[in-house]
Amino acid sequence: MTMTIGEVIDSLFPTGLLLKVEAYDGSVGGDPAAPVTLRILNERGLRYLVTAPGELGLVRAYVMGDLEVDPIDPGDPYEVLTRTMDKIPTPTLHAAEVPDILRGLGRSAFRRPPLPPQEAPSRLRRLTNGVVHGRARDAEAISHHYDVSNRFYELVLGPSMAYTCAIYPSADATLEQAQEHKHDLVCQKLGLKPGMRLLDVGCGWGGMVMHAVRHYGVEALGVTLSKQQALWAQKAISDAGLSHLAEVRFMDYRDVNETGFDAISSIGLTEHIGVGNYPAYFRTLHDKLTPGGRLLNHCITRPDNRHNGALRAEGLRGSFIDRYIFPDGELAGSGTIVSVMEDTGFEVQHHESFRQHYAKTCRAWARNLSANWEAAVAEVGEAKAKIWGLYLSGSSHGFETNVVQLHQVLGSKLDADQDAHYPLRHTFGV
């Protein structure tokens, strides 16, 4: 007997599928009363699903326009993702049904189509591009994600151009208020005062640099491996009349020659450097601080310290994140970060979680993408815009369900007398 695509789906999910599936051969599978319908529009879509069962195949078919999801807001697919994520059972394959399934799908279904151009090669294939977290490969990975389009980031991030977790001073605060509050809290934790020198590593579009200069009177240097970020930031600094105190360089943080900084902020960089490089990373930053100087490290973390390493989960699981969003990204538990900081000479003064804040931040970014969908598609194309919708909504779900977290860790560099130059009690955030 030759099975239809719908019958194949029902045979693979005998306990039921929380989705309705409509296939191009006219057949239907899954739950006909389900609130979400997947439409496999053509053979190429089927081939994506068959050759990469699960998340990656679904993403490939959806991004390439061979799979429709109804209903869905492509800029903010949060509702459909939260309805279906972690609820789809593992397919069951019975040996007796294999011949019928093979006949029903046809041999061509098992030939993988060309991958979407937005997909990075596998980690194994990326080895040809250099050692993991070597300078050249780090620069390539950063460019893959951040050099999308400054205009696209303006549409998603809003006026702050801050692409890191906002910190909401109240539940009803706007995204812009929360990003302003985040930068100000970092400045307070670092104890910034007029005349101090700040280094911001992985500075993005310069939001932290400009906030510290404007509101705390410091001299600030930011560095980023994204050329487009550096160009945008330097223009923003110039337009704001801050060039006498602020600078952003297109540069690896390891190549900064200056030392003796009073404070260093690292906001959203640690995810990109590799867990095995943490000791060298924190030693480098420790060496660039003056005695008594402070480091504030702000990054995405795991909820435990048992599974440190390659980025495997952000709401949508690792294959999507590694191939489409953060090639070579790695996470560790916040305890690992604290341990390495202490082992490299820092006295850890404060440690705080902002997991719920990042869930809200990602929701706000996805809503921005949805509101600016047509302009975003015009800027980067529909496929790339769809990827970002999945990424932001899936990430929000990941933070909500404690798949991932966000921590700030504050440390001080002791002087020769083991003095941290730190008050008896901190006053920030009061």
C-alpha positions as CSV (number, residue, x, y, z in Angstrom):
1,M,0.0,0.0,0.0
2,T,1.3,3.5,-0.9
3,M,0.8,5.9,2.0
4,T,-0.1,9.6,1.7
5,I,2.1,12.1,3.4
6,G,-0.7,12.6,6.0
7,E,-0.8,8.9,6.7
8,V,3.0,8.8,7.1
9,I,2.7,11.6,9.7
10,D,0.0,9.8,11.6
11,S,2.1,6.6,11.6
12,L,5.1,8.4,13.0
13,F,3.0,10.1,15.8
14,P,0.6,7.3,16.8
15,T,-0.1,9.0,20.2
16,G,-1.2,12.2,18.4
17,L,0.3,15.4,17.2
18,L,-0.8,18.8,18.6
19,L,-0.8,20.2,15.0
20,K,-2.8,19.8,11.9
21,V,-0.6,19.1,8.9
22,E,-1.8,19.7,5.3
23,A,0.4,18.4,2.5
24,Y,0.8,19.3,-1.2
25,D,-0.6,15.8,-2.1
26,G,-3.9,16.8,-0.7
27,S,-3.7,14.7,2.4
28,V,-4.1,15.7,6.0
29,G,-2.4,14.4,9.2
30,G,-2.2,15.2,12.8
31,D,-5.1,16.7,14.8
32,P,-7.7,18.2,12.5
33,A,-9.0,20.3,15.3
34,A,-5.6,21.7,16.4
35,P,-5.3,25.5,16.6
36,V,-2.1,25.5,14.5
37,T,-1.8,24.2,11.0
38,L,1.4,23.3,9.1
39,R,1.2,23.3,5.3
40,I,3.9,21.4,3.4
41,L,3.7,23.3,0.1
42,N,5.9,21.3,-2.2
43,E,8.4,18.4,-2.4
44,R,11.4,20.6,-1.4
45,G,9.6,21.3,1.9
46,L,9.1,17.6,2.4
47,R,12.7,16.9,1.6
48,Y,13.9,19.4,4.3
49,L,11.7,17.7,6.9
50,V,12.7,14.2,5.9
51,T,16.5,14.9,5.7
52,A,16.6,16.8,9.0
53,P,13.7,15.6,11.2
54,G,12.9,18.0,14.0
55,E,13.8,21.6,14.6
56,L,16.4,22.1,11.9
57,G,14.2,20.7,9.1
58,L,11.2,22.7,10.1
59,V,13.3,25.9,10.2
60,R,14.8,25.2,6.8
61,A,11.4,24.6,5.2
62,Y,9.8,27.6,6.9
63,V,12.7,30.0,6.1
64,M,12.7,29.0,2.4
65,G,8.9,29.4,2.1
66,D,8.2,25.7,1.6
67,L,6.3,25.4,4.9
68,E,3.5,27.7,6.0
69,V,2.3,28.0,9.6
70,D,-1.3,29.2,10.2
71,P,-1.8,31.3,12.2
72,I,1.5,33.0,12.7
73,D,2.9,36.5,13.1
74,P,6.3,36.0,11.4
75,G,7.9,38.9,13.3
76,D,6.6,37.8,16.6
77,P,5.6,34.1,16.5
78,Y,5.7,33.8,20.3
79,E,2.1,32.5,20.6
80,V,2.6,29.6,18.1
81,L,6.0,28.7,19.5
82,T,4.8,28.6,23.1
83,R,1.8,26.4,22.0
84,T,4.0,23.8,20.3
85,M,7.6,24.0,21.7
86,D,8.5,21.0,23.9
87,K,5.0,19.5,23.2
88,I,5.7,17.6,20.0
89,P,6.3,13.9,20.8
90,T,9.3,12.0,19.4
91,P,8.4,10.2,16.2
92,T,7.9,6.4,16.4
93,L,9.0,4.2,13.5
94,H,7.7,0.6,13.3
95,A,9.8,-1.7,11.1
96,A,6.7,-3.2,9.5
97,E,5.6,0.2,8.2
98,V,9.0,1.2,6.7
99,P,8.4,-0.2,3.2
100,D,5.0,1.6,3.0
101,I,6.5,4.9,4.3
102,L,9.4,4.7,1.8
103,R,7.0,4.1,-1.1
104,G,4.7,6.9,0.1
105,L,7.4,9.5,0.4
106,G,9.4,8.4,-2.6
107,R,13.2,8.1,-3.0
108,S,13.5,11.8,-3.9
109,A,12.3,12.8,-0.4
110,F,15.5,11.5,1.1
111,R,17.8,13.8,-1.0
112,R,18.6,16.9,1.0
113,P,17.9,20.2,-0.9
114,P,20.5,23.0,-0.9
115,L,20.7,24.6,2.5
116,P,19.2,28.1,3.0
117,P,21.9,30.7,2.3
118,Q,21.4,32.2,5.8
119,E,22.6,28.9,7.5
120,A,26.1,28.6,8.7
121,P,28.0,25.4,8.1
122,S,28.1,22.7,10.8
123,R,30.7,23.1,13.6
124,L,32.7,20.3,11.9
125,R,32.8,22.0,8.6
126,R,33.6,25.3,10.2
127,L,36.9,23.8,11.3
128,T,38.2,24.6,7.8
129,N,37.8,28.3,8.7
130,G,40.2,28.2,11.6
131,V,40.5,27.1,15.2
132,V,37.3,27.6,17.3
133,H,37.6,31.0,19.0
134,G,40.8,31.9,17.1
135,R,40.9,35.5,16.1
136,A,39.9,35.0,12.5
137,R,37.0,32.7,13.3
138,D,35.7,34.8,16.1
139,A,35.7,37.8,13.8
140,E,33.8,35.8,11.2
141,A,31.2,34.6,13.8
142,I,30.6,38.1,15.1
143,S,30.2,39.4,11.5
144,H,27.7,36.6,10.7
145,H,25.4,37.9,13.4
146,Y,26.1,41.6,13.9
147,D,26.9,42.9,10.4
148,V,23.3,42.2,9.2
149,S,22.3,45.8,8.6
150,N,22.4,48.7,11.0
151,R,19.0,49.8,9.7
152,F,17.5,46.4,10.5
153,Y,18.9,46.7,14.1
154,E,17.4,50.1,14.4
155,L,14.0,48.7,13.5
156,V,14.3,45.8,16.1
157,L,16.2,47.4,18.9
158,G,14.6,50.9,18.9
159,P,16.4,54.2,19.6
160,S,18.7,52.9,22.3
161,M,20.4,50.5,19.8
162,A,21.2,48.4,22.9
163,Y,21.3,44.7,21.9
164,T,21.7,43.2,25.4
165,C,19.3,42.5,28.3
166,A,17.4,45.6,29.5
167,I,16.7,46.0,33.2
168,Y,13.1,47.0,33.9
169,P,12.8,49.4,36.9
170,S,9.1,48.5,36.9
171,A,6.8,46.1,35.2
172,D,5.2,48.8,33.0
173,A,8.5,50.5,32.0
174,T,9.2,50.8,28.3
175,L,12.1,49.1,26.5
176,E,13.9,52.4,26.2
177,Q,13.5,53.2,29.9
178,A,14.7,49.7,30.7
179,Q,17.8,50.0,28.5
180,E,18.6,53.4,30.1
181,H,18.2,51.9,33.5
182,K,20.5,49.0,32.6
183,H,23.3,51.3,31.5
184,D,22.9,53.5,34.6
185,L,22.9,50.5,36.9
186,V,26.2,49.3,35.3
187,C,27.7,52.7,35.8
188,Q,26.6,52.7,39.4
189,K,28.0,49.2,40.0
190,L,31.3,50.3,38.5
191,G,31.4,53.4,40.8
192,L,32.0,55.7,37.8
193,K,33.0,59.3,38.6
194,P,34.1,62.3,36.5
195,G,37.7,61.8,35.2
196,M,37.7,58.0,35.4
197,R,38.7,55.9,32.4
198,L,36.2,53.2,31.2
199,L,36.9,50.4,28.8
200,D,33.7,48.7,27.3
201,V,34.6,45.5,25.5
202,G,32.1,44.2,23.0
203,C,30.6,47.7,23.0
204,G,27.9,47.2,20.3
205,W,26.7,50.5,18.9
206,G,28.2,52.4,21.8
207,G,25.2,52.9,24.1
208,M,27.1,52.2,27.3
209,V,30.0,54.3,26.2
210,M,27.8,57.3,25.4
211,H,25.7,56.9,28.6
212,A,28.8,56.8,30.8
213,V,30.3,59.9,29.2
214,R,27.1,61.9,29.2
215,H,26.0,61.1,32.8
216,Y,29.2,60.3,34.7
217,G,31.8,62.4,33.0
218,V,34.2,59.6,32.3
219,E,36.6,59.1,29.3
220,A,35.4,55.9,27.6
221,L,36.8,53.6,24.9
222,G,34.6,50.9,23.3
223,V,35.8,48.1,21.1
224,T,33.9,45.7,18.9
225,L,34.6,43.1,16.2
226,S,31.7,44.3,14.1
227,K,32.8,46.9,11.6
228,Q,29.2,48.1,11.0
229,Q,28.7,48.6,14.7
230,A,31.9,50.7,15.0
231,L,31.0,52.9,12.0
232,W,27.5,53.5,13.4
233,A,28.8,54.2,16.9
234,Q,31.5,56.6,15.8
235,K,29.0,58.7,13.9
236,A,26.5,58.7,16.8
237,I,29.4,59.8,19.1
238,S,30.3,62.6,16.7
239,D,26.7,63.7,16.2
240,A,26.3,63.9,20.0
241,G,29.4,66.1,20.4
242,L,31.1,63.5,22.6
243,S,34.2,62.8,20.5
244,H,36.5,64.5,23.0
245,L,35.7,61.9,25.6
246,A,34.3,58.8,23.8
247,E,35.7,56.5,21.1
248,V,34.6,53.2,19.5
249,R,37.2,51.1,17.7
250,F,36.8,48.2,15.3
251,M,39.1,46.0,17.3
252,D,39.6,42.8,19.2
253,Y,39.6,43.5,22.9
254,R,42.9,41.5,23.1
255,D,44.5,44.2,20.9
256,V,43.8,47.1,23.2
257,N,47.2,48.5,24.2
258,E,46.1,50.9,26.8
259,T,46.0,49.8,30.5
260,G,45.2,51.5,33.8
261,F,41.5,51.7,33.3
262,D,39.4,52.5,36.4
263,A,36.5,50.3,35.2
264,I,35.7,47.8,32.5
265,S,32.2,46.8,31.3
266,S,31.7,43.6,29.4
267,I,28.0,43.4,28.3
268,G,27.2,40.5,26.1
269,L,30.7,39.5,25.0
270,T,31.4,36.4,27.2
271,E,29.0,34.3,25.2
272,H,31.2,34.6,22.2
273,I,34.7,33.8,23.6
274,G,34.4,30.1,24.5
275,V,34.3,28.7,28.0
276,G,37.8,27.3,27.6
277,N,39.0,30.9,27.1
278,Y,37.5,32.3,30.2
279,P,40.7,32.3,32.2
280,A,42.7,34.1,29.5
281,Y,39.8,36.5,29.0
282,F,39.4,37.5,32.6
283,R,43.2,37.7,33.1
284,T,43.4,40.1,30.1
285,L,40.7,42.4,31.7
286,H,42.3,42.1,35.1
287,D,45.6,43.2,33.7
288,K,44.0,46.3,32.1
289,L,42.6,47.6,35.3
290,T,44.3,49.8,37.8
291,P,44.4,48.5,41.4
292,G,41.0,49.1,42.9
293,G,39.4,49.0,39.5
294,R,36.2,47.2,38.9
295,L,34.9,44.8,36.2
296,L,31.2,44.3,35.5
297,N,30.5,41.1,33.5
298,H,27.0,40.8,32.0
299,C,26.2,37.7,30.0
300,I,23.7,34.9,29.2
301,T,24.3,31.9,31.4
302,R,23.1,28.4,31.9
303,P,21.0,27.5,34.9
304,D,23.6,25.0,36.1
305,N,27.4,24.5,35.9
306,R,27.3,20.9,34.7
307,H,26.8,21.4,31.0
308,N,29.1,24.3,30.1
309,G,30.1,24.6,26.5
310,A,28.5,24.8,23.1
311,L,25.3,26.8,22.8
312,R,22.6,24.2,22.9
313,A,19.5,26.0,24.1
314,E,17.9,29.4,23.8
315,G,14.2,28.4,23.7
316,L,14.8,27.0,20.2
317,R,17.4,24.4,20.6
318,G,21.1,24.3,19.7
319,S,21.0,23.3,16.0
320,F,19.0,26.4,15.1
321,I,21.0,28.8,17.4
322,D,24.4,27.5,16.3
323,R,23.6,27.4,12.5
324,Y,21.5,30.6,12.2
325,I,22.2,32.9,15.1
326,F,25.4,32.5,17.1
327,P,28.0,30.3,15.3
328,D,30.5,29.0,17.9
329,G,28.5,30.5,20.8
330,E,29.1,28.9,24.2
331,L,27.5,29.3,27.6
332,A,28.4,28.4,31.2
333,G,26.7,28.6,34.5
334,S,27.2,31.8,36.5
335,G,29.0,29.9,39.2
336,T,31.7,29.0,36.6
337,I,32.1,32.7,35.8
338,V,32.4,33.6,39.5
339,S,35.0,30.8,40.0
340,V,37.2,31.9,37.0
341,M,37.0,35.5,38.1
342,E,38.2,34.6,41.6
343,D,40.9,32.4,40.2
344,T,42.2,35.2,38.1
345,G,42.5,37.6,41.0
346,F,39.1,39.4,41.2
347,E,37.3,39.7,44.5
348,V,33.6,39.2,43.6
349,Q,31.5,41.9,45.2
350,H,28.0,41.3,43.7
351,H,26.2,38.7,41.7
352,E,22.7,39.2,40.3
353,S,20.2,37.4,38.0
354,F,18.1,39.2,35.4
355,R,16.5,36.2,33.7
356,Q,13.0,37.6,33.7
357,H,14.2,40.9,32.4
358,Y,15.7,39.2,29.4
359,A,12.4,37.4,28.7
360,K,10.7,40.8,28.6
361,T,13.5,42.3,26.5
362,C,13.2,39.7,23.8
363,R,9.4,40.1,23.8
364,A,9.8,43.8,23.2
365,W,12.3,43.3,20.4
366,A,9.9,40.8,18.7
367,R,7.1,43.2,19.0
368,N,9.3,45.9,17.3
369,L,10.1,43.4,14.5
370,S,6.4,42.7,14.0
371,A,5.5,46.4,14.0
372,N,8.2,47.1,11.4
373,W,7.8,43.9,9.5
374,E,7.6,45.3,6.0
375,A,10.5,47.6,6.5
376,A,12.6,44.8,8.0
377,V,11.8,42.5,5.1
378,A,12.8,45.2,2.6
379,E,16.1,45.7,4.5
380,V,17.2,42.1,4.9
381,G,14.8,39.9,3.0
382,E,11.9,37.7,4.2
383,A,14.0,34.7,5.1
384,K,16.4,36.6,7.4
385,A,13.5,38.4,9.0
386,K,11.7,35.1,9.7
387,I,14.8,33.8,11.3
388,W,14.9,36.7,13.7
389,G,11.2,36.3,14.5
390,L,11.9,32.7,15.5
391,Y,15.1,33.6,17.4
392,L,13.6,36.4,19.5
393,S,10.3,34.7,20.4
394,G,12.1,31.4,21.1
395,S,14.7,33.1,23.3
396,S,12.0,34.8,25.3
397,H,10.4,31.4,25.9
398,G,13.8,30.0,26.9
399,F,14.3,32.7,29.5
400,E,10.8,32.3,30.8
401,T,11.2,28.6,31.3
402,N,14.7,28.8,32.8
403,V,16.4,27.1,29.9
404,V,18.8,30.0,30.0
405,Q,19.5,32.9,32.4
406,L,21.3,36.3,32.5
407,H,23.7,37.3,35.2
408,Q,25.8,40.3,36.2
409,V,28.9,39.6,38.2
410,L,30.9,42.5,39.7
411,G,34.5,42.1,40.7
412,S,37.3,44.3,42.1
413,K,41.0,44.2,41.5
414,L,42.9,44.3,44.8
415,D,45.9,46.5,45.3
416,A,49.2,45.4,46.7
417,D,47.8,45.7,50.3
418,Q,44.8,43.5,49.3
419,D,42.5,46.5,49.5
420,A,39.6,46.3,47.0
421,H,38.8,50.1,47.3
422,Y,35.2,49.1,47.7
423,P,32.7,50.6,50.3
424,L,31.6,48.6,53.3
425,R,28.1,48.3,51.7
426,H,27.2,49.1,48.1
427,T,24.5,51.7,47.4
428,F,23.6,51.0,43.7
429,G,20.1,50.0,42.9
430,V,18.7,51.6,46.0
